[in-house]
Amino acid sequence: LFYNFPTNKWNIPEPPTTNSNVATPGDIDLLIVPGLAFDCNLHRLGQGKGYYDRFIAKMNAATDTEKKMLLVGVCLEEQFLKDGTIPISDHDFIMDMVLTPSEKF
């Protein structure tokens, strides 16, 4: 399917803007969220552009509390801070769980 998508300036296929098959609030049950680092409080350090936080806010905005997406952070052990915290802002979302190759938090 994505082989027919037009490519962006980095040659990465992207869905056309005319694509009508786009997820709407309530469609996504689980979101796998990458990050530069995570901590024991399930806080996430992203790239600093707020892309995932805006997407999560948009997808959760029109859903009831029982239909919120499960947020699963994924990282390597080296990216997980067992002794320290990542500062967060009001717009940051806290993960429901964080997975490394060998542990679940």
BALO-188913 format. One record per atom (N, C-alpha, C, CB): residue in one letter; z, y, x; residue number from 0. Coordinates in steps of 0.2 Angstrom, whole numbers, plus 5000, padded with zeros to 4 digits. Last residue first. Glycine has a CB too. Example, Ala and Ser with C-alpha at 12.3 -4.5 7.8 and 13.67 -1.06 7.14 Angstrom:
REM BALO-188913
SITE,code,zz,yy,xx,pos
SITE,S,5035,4989,5064,1;
SITE,S,5036,4995,5068,1;
SITE,S,5039,5000,5064,1;
SITE,S,5029,4997,5070,1;
SITE,A,5039,4972,5066,0;
SITE,A,5039,4978,5062,0;
SITE,A,5039,4984,5066,0;
SITE,A,5045,4978,5057,0;
END
This chain:
REM BALO-188913
SITE,code,zz,yy,xx,pos
SITE,F,5164,4993,5041,104;
SITE,F,5170,4998,5040,104;
SITE,F,5169,5001,5033,104;
SITE,F,5169,5003,5046,104;
SITE,K,5160,4978,5050,103;
SITE,K,5159,4982,5044,103;
SITE,K,5165,4987,5043,103;
SITE,K,5158,4978,5037,103;
SITE,E,5152,4973,5065,102;
SITE,E,5157,4975,5061,102;
SITE,E,5155,4979,5055,102;
SITE,E,5162,4979,5065,102;
SITE,S,5140,4971,5073,101;
SITE,S,5146,4966,5073,101;
SITE,S,5151,4967,5068,101;
SITE,S,5148,4965,5080,101;
SITE,P,5131,4981,5071,100;
SITE,P,5128,4974,5072,100;
SITE,P,5134,4969,5071,100;
SITE,P,5125,4973,5078,100;
SITE,T,5139,4990,5058,99;
SITE,T,5136,4990,5065,99;
SITE,T,5134,4983,5066,99;
SITE,T,5142,4992,5071,99;
SITE,L,5140,5000,5044,98;
SITE,L,5139,4993,5047,98;
SITE,L,5136,4994,5054,98;
SITE,L,5133,4989,5043,98;
SITE,V,5151,5008,5033,97;
SITE,V,5146,5008,5039,97;
SITE,V,5146,5002,5042,97;
SITE,V,5150,5014,5044,97;
SITE,M,5152,5013,5016,96;
SITE,M,5153,5009,5021,96;
SITE,M,5149,5010,5027,96;
SITE,M,5152,5001,5019,96;
SITE,D,5150,5025,5009,95;
SITE,D,5154,5020,5006,95;
SITE,D,5156,5014,5011,95;
SITE,D,5150,5017,5000,95;
SITE,M,5150,5041,5018,94;
SITE,M,5147,5034,5016,94;
SITE,M,5152,5030,5013,94;
SITE,M,5145,5031,5023,94;
SITE,I,5151,5057,5011,93;
SITE,I,5154,5052,5015,93;
SITE,I,5151,5045,5013,93;
SITE,I,5162,5052,5013,93;
SITE,F,5140,5071,5013,92;
SITE,F,5142,5065,5009,92;
SITE,F,5145,5060,5014,92;
SITE,F,5136,5062,5006,92;
SITE,D,5142,5088,5015,91;
SITE,D,5141,5082,5018,91;
SITE,D,5143,5076,5013,91;
SITE,D,5145,5081,5025,91;
SITE,H,5145,5100,5009,90;
SITE,H,5138,5097,5007,90;
SITE,H,5137,5090,5010,90;
SITE,H,5133,5102,5009,90;
SITE,D,5156,5105,5016,89;
SITE,D,5157,5103,5009,89;
SITE,D,5150,5099,5006,89;
SITE,D,5157,5110,5005,89;
SITE,S,5156,5096,5032,88;
SITE,S,5156,5102,5028,88;
SITE,S,5156,5100,5020,88;
SITE,S,5150,5106,5029,88;
SITE,I,5166,5087,5045,87;
SITE,I,5161,5088,5039,87;
SITE,I,5162,5094,5035,87;
SITE,I,5162,5082,5034,87;
SITE,P,5168,5081,5061,86;
SITE,P,5169,5086,5056,86;
SITE,P,5164,5086,5051,86;
SITE,P,5170,5093,5060,86;
SITE,I,5173,5065,5065,85;
SITE,I,5167,5069,5064,85;
SITE,I,5169,5074,5059,85;
SITE,I,5161,5065,5063,85;
SITE,T,5186,5059,5075,84;
SITE,T,5183,5061,5069,84;
SITE,T,5177,5065,5069,84;
SITE,T,5189,5064,5064,84;
SITE,G,5193,5045,5084,83;
SITE,G,5190,5052,5084,83;
SITE,G,5187,5053,5077,83;
SITE,G,5185,5053,5089,83;
SITE,D,5191,5031,5088,82;
SITE,D,5196,5035,5090,82;
SITE,D,5194,5042,5090,82;
SITE,D,5199,5034,5097,82;
SITE,K,5179,5025,5085,81;
SITE,K,5185,5022,5082,81;
SITE,K,5191,5027,5083,81;
SITE,K,5186,5015,5085,81;
SITE,L,5164,5030,5081,80;
SITE,L,5170,5033,5084,80;
SITE,L,5176,5029,5081,80;
SITE,L,5170,5040,5083,80;
SITE,F,5149,5022,5084,79;
SITE,F,5154,5022,5080,79;
SITE,F,5161,5024,5083,79;
SITE,F,5155,5015,5077,79;
SITE,Q,5139,5020,5093,78;
SITE,Q,5138,5026,5089,78;
SITE,Q,5144,5027,5084,78;
SITE,Q,5132,5026,5085,78;
SITE,E,5141,5008,5099,77;
SITE,E,5142,5014,5103,77;
SITE,E,5142,5021,5099,77;
SITE,E,5136,5014,5109,77;
SITE,E,5137,4999,5089,76;
SITE,E,5144,5000,5091,76;
SITE,E,5145,5006,5095,76;
SITE,E,5146,4994,5095,76;
SITE,L,5124,5008,5080,75;
SITE,L,5126,5003,5085,75;
SITE,L,5133,5004,5086,75;
SITE,L,5122,5004,5091,75;
SITE,C,5123,5009,5061,74;
SITE,C,5123,5012,5068,74;
SITE,C,5125,5006,5073,74;
SITE,C,5128,5018,5069,74;
SITE,V,5122,5015,5045,73;
SITE,V,5120,5010,5050,73;
SITE,V,5120,5013,5057,73;
SITE,V,5114,5006,5048,73;
SITE,G,5130,5017,5029,72;
SITE,G,5128,5020,5036,72;
SITE,G,5127,5014,5040,72;
SITE,G,5133,5025,5039,72;
SITE,V,5126,5017,5013,71;
SITE,V,5128,5012,5018,71;
SITE,V,5125,5015,5025,71;
SITE,V,5125,5005,5017,71;
SITE,L,5131,5021,4997,70;
SITE,L,5128,5024,5004,70;
SITE,L,5131,5020,5009,70;
SITE,L,5131,5031,5004,70;
SITE,L,5125,5017,4982,69;
SITE,L,5129,5015,4987,69;
SITE,L,5127,5017,4993,69;
SITE,L,5130,5007,4987,69;
SITE,M,5122,5030,4970,68;
SITE,M,5119,5026,4975,68;
SITE,M,5125,5024,4979,68;
SITE,M,5114,5029,4979,68;
SITE,K,5130,5030,4954,67;
SITE,K,5129,5033,4960,67;
SITE,K,5126,5028,4965,67;
SITE,K,5135,5037,4963,67;
SITE,K,5133,5026,4941,66;
SITE,K,5126,5024,4943,66;
SITE,K,5125,5028,4950,66;
SITE,K,5121,5026,4938,66;
SITE,E,5145,5030,4936,65;
SITE,E,5144,5023,4938,65;
SITE,E,5138,5021,4941,65;
SITE,E,5145,5020,4931,65;
SITE,T,5143,5044,4934,64;
SITE,T,5147,5042,4940,64;
SITE,T,5147,5034,4941,64;
SITE,T,5154,5044,4939,64;
SITE,D,5126,5047,4929,63;
SITE,D,5133,5046,4928,63;
SITE,D,5137,5043,4934,63;
SITE,D,5134,5042,4922,63;
SITE,T,5114,5058,4937,62;
SITE,T,5116,5051,4935,62;
SITE,T,5124,5051,4933,62;
SITE,T,5115,5046,4941,62;
SITE,A,5109,5069,4942,61;
SITE,A,5107,5068,4935,61;
SITE,A,5110,5061,4933,61;
SITE,A,5100,5069,4934,61;
SITE,A,5113,5069,4956,60;
SITE,A,5114,5075,4952,60;
SITE,A,5113,5073,4944,60;
SITE,A,5109,5080,4953,60;
SITE,N,5109,5059,4965,59;
SITE,N,5115,5058,4961,59;
SITE,N,5116,5064,4956,59;
SITE,N,5121,5058,4966,59;
SITE,M,5097,5065,4970,58;
SITE,M,5097,5058,4967,58;
SITE,M,5103,5057,4963,58;
SITE,M,5096,5053,4972,58;
SITE,K,5102,5077,4976,57;
SITE,K,5097,5077,4971,57;
SITE,K,5097,5070,4967,57;
SITE,K,5090,5078,4974,57;
SITE,A,5111,5072,4986,56;
SITE,A,5113,5076,4980,56;
SITE,A,5108,5076,4975,56;
SITE,A,5114,5083,4983,56;
SITE,I,5102,5064,4994,55;
SITE,I,5108,5061,4990,55;
SITE,I,5110,5065,4984,55;
SITE,I,5114,5059,4995,55;
SITE,F,5094,5075,4999,54;
SITE,F,5091,5069,4995,54;
SITE,F,5097,5066,4991,54;
SITE,F,5088,5064,5000,54;
SITE,R,5104,5082,5006,53;
SITE,R,5100,5085,5000,53;
SITE,R,5097,5080,4996,53;
SITE,R,5094,5090,5003,53;
SITE,D,5108,5073,5015,52;
SITE,D,5113,5076,5011,52;
SITE,D,5109,5079,5005,52;
SITE,D,5117,5081,5014,52;
SITE,Y,5096,5070,5022,51;
SITE,Y,5099,5065,5018,51;
SITE,Y,5104,5068,5013,51;
SITE,Y,5103,5060,5023,51;
SITE,Y,5094,5083,5028,50;
SITE,Y,5089,5080,5024,50;
SITE,Y,5092,5075,5019,50;
SITE,Y,5083,5077,5028,50;
SITE,G,5101,5092,5037,49;
SITE,G,5103,5091,5030,49;
SITE,G,5099,5087,5025,49;
SITE,G,5105,5097,5027,49;
SITE,K,5099,5094,5050,48;
SITE,K,5094,5097,5045,48;
SITE,K,5096,5096,5038,48;
SITE,K,5087,5095,5046,48;
SITE,G,5107,5086,5058,47;
SITE,G,5108,5093,5057,47;
SITE,G,5104,5097,5053,47;
SITE,G,5108,5097,5064,47;
SITE,Q,5106,5073,5060,46;
SITE,Q,5102,5077,5065,46;
SITE,Q,5103,5085,5064,46;
SITE,Q,5095,5076,5064,46;
SITE,G,5123,5068,5057,45;
SITE,G,5116,5067,5056,45;
SITE,G,5112,5071,5061,45;
SITE,G,5113,5069,5049,45;
SITE,L,5137,5059,5056,44;
SITE,L,5134,5065,5060,44;
SITE,L,5127,5064,5060,44;
SITE,L,5137,5065,5067,44;
SITE,R,5148,5055,5043,43;
SITE,R,5142,5054,5047,43;
SITE,R,5140,5060,5050,43;
SITE,R,5136,5052,5042,43;
SITE,H,5163,5046,5039,42;
SITE,H,5159,5052,5040,42;
SITE,H,5153,5051,5044,42;
SITE,H,5164,5058,5043,42;
SITE,L,5172,5036,5038,41;
SITE,L,5166,5035,5035,41;
SITE,L,5162,5042,5035,41;
SITE,L,5166,5032,5028,41;
SITE,N,5183,5037,5046,40;
SITE,N,5184,5040,5039,40;
SITE,N,5177,5040,5035,40;
SITE,N,5186,5047,5040,40;
SITE,C,5179,5032,5058,39;
SITE,C,5183,5028,5053,39;
SITE,C,5184,5030,5046,39;
SITE,C,5190,5026,5057,39;
SITE,D,5162,5039,5060,38;
SITE,D,5169,5038,5061,38;
SITE,D,5173,5033,5056,38;
SITE,D,5172,5044,5062,38;
SITE,F,5146,5039,5067,37;
SITE,F,5150,5038,5062,37;
SITE,F,5157,5038,5064,37;
SITE,F,5148,5032,5057,37;
SITE,A,5131,5047,5074,36;
SITE,A,5137,5044,5075,36;
SITE,A,5141,5044,5068,36;
SITE,A,5141,5048,5079,36;
SITE,L,5118,5049,5070,35;
SITE,L,5119,5049,5077,35;
SITE,L,5126,5046,5078,35;
SITE,L,5119,5056,5079,35;
SITE,G,5112,5037,5057,34;
SITE,G,5115,5043,5059,34;
SITE,G,5116,5043,5067,34;
SITE,G,5122,5044,5056,34;
SITE,P,5104,5031,5041,33;
SITE,P,5105,5031,5049,33;
SITE,P,5109,5037,5051,33;
SITE,P,5098,5031,5052,33;
SITE,V,5108,5023,5027,32;
SITE,V,5108,5030,5030,32;
SITE,V,5109,5029,5037,32;
SITE,V,5113,5034,5026,32;
SITE,I,5101,5015,5013,31;
SITE,I,5103,5014,5020,31;
SITE,I,5102,5021,5024,31;
SITE,I,5099,5008,5023,31;
SITE,L,5107,5015,4997,30;
SITE,L,5103,5019,5002,30;
SITE,L,5106,5018,5009,30;
SITE,L,5103,5027,5000,30;
SITE,L,5105,5007,4982,29;
SITE,L,5108,5007,4988,29;
SITE,L,5104,5011,4993,29;
SITE,L,5109,5000,4991,29;
SITE,D,5099,5010,4970,28;
SITE,D,5105,5008,4969,28;
SITE,D,5109,5008,4976,28;
SITE,D,5105,5000,4967,28;
SITE,I,5088,5022,4962,27;
SITE,I,5090,5019,4969,27;
SITE,I,5097,5017,4968,27;
SITE,I,5089,5024,4975,27;
SITE,D,5086,5028,4950,26;
SITE,D,5082,5023,4952,26;
SITE,D,5084,5019,4958,26;
SITE,D,5075,5025,4953,26;
SITE,G,5094,5039,4948,25;
SITE,G,5096,5033,4944,25;
SITE,G,5092,5027,4946,25;
SITE,G,5095,5034,4937,25;
SITE,P,5082,5051,4949,24;
SITE,P,5089,5050,4949,24;
SITE,P,5090,5043,4945,24;
SITE,P,5093,5055,4946,24;
SITE,T,5066,5043,4955,23;
SITE,T,5070,5048,4951,23;
SITE,T,5077,5046,4951,23;
SITE,T,5067,5049,4944,23;
SITE,A,5053,5040,4966,22;
SITE,A,5060,5038,4964,22;
SITE,A,5063,5044,4960,22;
SITE,A,5065,5036,4969,22;
SITE,V,5037,5040,4961,21;
SITE,V,5042,5043,4965,21;
SITE,V,5049,5041,4962,21;
SITE,V,5041,5051,4966,21;
SITE,N,5022,5038,4958,20;
SITE,N,5027,5033,4958,20;
SITE,N,5032,5035,4963,20;
SITE,N,5024,5026,4961,20;
SITE,S,5012,5048,4958,19;
SITE,S,5017,5048,4952,19;
SITE,S,5022,5043,4953,19;
SITE,S,5013,5047,4946,19;
SITE,N,5006,5057,4971,18;
SITE,N,5008,5051,4969,18;
SITE,N,5014,5051,4964,18;
SITE,N,5012,5047,4976,18;
SITE,T,5002,5069,4976,17;
SITE,T,5000,5067,4969,17;
SITE,T,5002,5061,4967,17;
SITE,T,4992,5068,4968,17;
SITE,T,5005,5069,4989,16;
SITE,T,5009,5073,4984,16;
SITE,T,5007,5072,4977,16;
SITE,T,5008,5081,4986,16;
SITE,P,5004,5052,4996,15;
SITE,P,5001,5059,4994,15;
SITE,P,5006,5063,4989,15;
SITE,P,4994,5057,4991,15;
SITE,P,5016,5046,5008,14;
SITE,P,5013,5046,5001,14;
SITE,P,5010,5053,4999,14;
SITE,P,5019,5044,4996,14;
SITE,E,5011,5045,5025,13;
SITE,E,5015,5048,5020,13;
SITE,E,5012,5048,5013,13;
SITE,E,5017,5056,5021,13;
SITE,P,5010,5038,5041,12;
SITE,P,5008,5038,5034,12;
SITE,P,5013,5041,5029,12;
SITE,P,5006,5031,5032,12;
SITE,I,5009,5048,5055,11;
SITE,I,5014,5044,5051,11;
SITE,I,5011,5044,5044,11;
SITE,I,5021,5046,5051,11;
SITE,N,5004,5057,5064,10;
SITE,N,5000,5051,5063,10;
SITE,N,5005,5046,5059,10;
SITE,N,4998,5048,5069,10;
SITE,W,5010,5069,5065,9;
SITE,W,5012,5064,5070,9;
SITE,W,5009,5057,5068,9;
SITE,W,5020,5063,5069,9;
SITE,K,5005,5076,5054,8;
SITE,K,5002,5078,5061,8;
SITE,K,5005,5073,5066,8;
SITE,K,5005,5085,5062,8;
SITE,N,5002,5062,5043,7;
SITE,N,5004,5068,5044,7;
SITE,N,5002,5070,5051,7;
SITE,N,5012,5069,5043,7;
SITE,T,4989,5052,5034,6;
SITE,T,4994,5053,5039,6;
SITE,T,4996,5060,5040,6;
SITE,T,4992,5050,5045,6;
SITE,P,4988,5046,5017,5;
SITE,P,4986,5050,5022,5;
SITE,P,4991,5051,5028,5;
SITE,P,4984,5057,5019,5;
SITE,F,4989,5028,5013,4;
SITE,F,4992,5035,5013,4;
SITE,F,4989,5039,5018,4;
SITE,F,5000,5034,5014,4;
SITE,N,4984,5015,5015,3;
SITE,N,4980,5020,5012,3;
SITE,N,4983,5027,5011,3;
SITE,N,4978,5018,5005,3;
SITE,Y,4995,5008,5019,2;
SITE,Y,4989,5009,5023,2;
SITE,Y,4984,5014,5021,2;
SITE,Y,4986,5002,5024,2;
SITE,F,5005,5007,5009,1;
SITE,F,5005,5013,5013,1;
SITE,F,4999,5014,5018,1;
SITE,F,5011,5013,5017,1;
SITE,L,5000,4994,5004,0;
SITE,L,5000,5000,5000,0;
SITE,L,5000,5006,5004,0;
SITE,L,5006,5000,4995,0;
END
